[in-house]
Every structure is written in structure tokens, then in C-alpha cells.
Amino acid sequence: MVSSRRLLYFAYGSNMFTRRLRDRAPSARPFGIARLPGHRLAWHKIGRDGSAKCDIRETGRPDDFVWGILFEIASAEKSVLDRAEGLGCGYEYKTVSLFAQGLAIEAGTYYATHIDVSLRPFDWYLSFVLAGAREHGLPSTYLSALTSISAVNDPDVDRRKRNLALLQGA
């Protein structure tokens, strides 16, 4: 059971990649693969860098679902994660009901409030999402859907290098 000093966080985008999440919340420990029913993954959250980031959109249809990773993080690190995610400036936080390890569980997650459906993700961002999906063994059909996403190169060469270095463990 999770103590009051730790919380459950559902990651479905770049934070699925444990190294990226630990860069923001060092205490993050994977709890397991999770499935959020009645939602779909969208790539339309307006990032601070002007590119698309992941979002979950509620559909109400039980056949729609988003795969992700359930993490435990220290409650004291939530404010740092909130800042990294842009809480109040594009993302809000809510509690969702999902399934992990055969259990119905409630966890916190972020959802977009500023969207633009014409945006595409930067290549390095998509690489973080794919790396997290592979790291944790998300279903191959879901991974195939993720690999079909069209990305664009980041015009900020230094930002691209920094993110690729984190992705590669440098």
C-alpha cells in the first residue's frame, strides 16, 4: 500500500521513460503497467516549446483506453513535477481510475487544457514516449500505434541535443 508520503502517478507520455521521470522526481519507482479505460491518447497539448505533447482525452467509451506506467513518487516531489509539467499553464492534475496488476486503482495524472490539433511532437519527445513504452513492455499493438506518430525535428539544436543525451543516458 502507498503511504501518505508517497503518491501514485499515471504516466502516459514522455514520463513513462523512468530516467526522464527520475530527472524530475528522483524517488520515482515503477509500480507496473496500467490501463486507463474510457480515454484515448492525443498529441495536441501545446508545449512551452511550441510542439505537441501527449494528452489523455476522456471519451466515455469503455473500448477506448490509454496504456501507461503507474509510478510511486514521494509526495514532497509533486511540486517539482507540477512545475516540470506546467501545472496551471497547459496541464491540470486529476485523479483517474485505472487498472494495474489486476487491481482497480486510483492515481493522479495530468491532462491538457491548452490544445492545438495541428501541432506535431518533436522527434526527441516521441523518442522518450517510445523508450518508456519499450522499457516497460507495453503491448506491441500499442507500441505500433505510437511508432506511427509523425514527428518533426526540433529547430532548437541545443535543446534537441540535451534531450537526446538524457534519452541515451549521457
DAGISUL-V278119 format. One record per backbone hydrogen bond with DSSP energy under -0.5 kcal/mol. CO is the residue of the C=O (numbers start at 0). NH is the residue of the N-H. If there is no record, write none. Layout:
co = (CO CO)
nh = (NH NH)
This chain:
co = (2 4 6 7 8 8 10 12 13 15 16 16 17 18 19 20 20 24 28 31 32 33 34 34 35 35 37 37 39 41 43 44 44 46 50 52 54 56 59 60 60 63 63 65 67 68 68 69 69 70 71 72 73 74 76 77 78 79 80 81 81 82 85 85 89 89 90 91 93 95 95 97 98 99 102 102 104 106 107 108 110 112 113 115 119 120 121 122 123 124 125 126 127 128 129 130 131 132 132 133 138 139 140 141 142 143 144 145 149 151 154 155 156 157 158 159 160 161 162 163 164 165)
nh = (5 74 72 107 10 70 68 15 16 17 19 20 21 22 23 23 24 27 71 69 100 67 36 98 38 65 58 59 56 54 115 46 52 49 46 44 41 39 61 37 63 37 38 35 33 10 70 30 31 8 28 6 76 77 80 81 82 83 84 85 86 85 88 90 112 113 87 110 108 97 106 104 34 102 99 104 97 95 9 93 91 114 45 118 51 151 125 126 127 128 129 130 131 132 133 134 135 136 137 136 142 143 144 145 146 147 147 148 120 122 156 159 160 161 162 163 164 165 166 167 169 168)
